[in-house]
Amino acid sequence: MSNGTNYLFWKARIKTYIQSLGVDAWELVEEYYQNPLVVITKDQNTEFTCNDKAMNAFFVGLPKSKLVKVMDYPTAKAIWDMMRNFYEGDNKVKKAKLQGFKMQF
């Protein structure tokens, strides 16, 4: 479970866990996925199930303080992107952090 200070370990563990649920589950975390209004085809059913498995892994692996921030997200990818951006930041944030570390050094 993530406690906000162990993101790198949590990231590795949650990725491995979701991959263990199936290749399709992890693919939906990395790619855009939209929940269908009605499950029609076998492929849509598989995607829906894999997305739910991945979302369940996130819900189990996050503390309440973080879960509150992502529990309304519609897909596992949205949750993954939010967590990654929060802890790793985008390129601008990474550059700013690196600049701060340089100044401290």
Secondary structure, 3 states (H helix, E strand, C coil): CCCCCCHHHHHHHHHHHHHHCCHHHHHHHHCCCCCCCCCCCHHHHHHHHHHHHHHHHHHHHCCHHHHHHHCCCCCHHHHHHHHHHHHCCCHHHHHHHHHHHHHHC
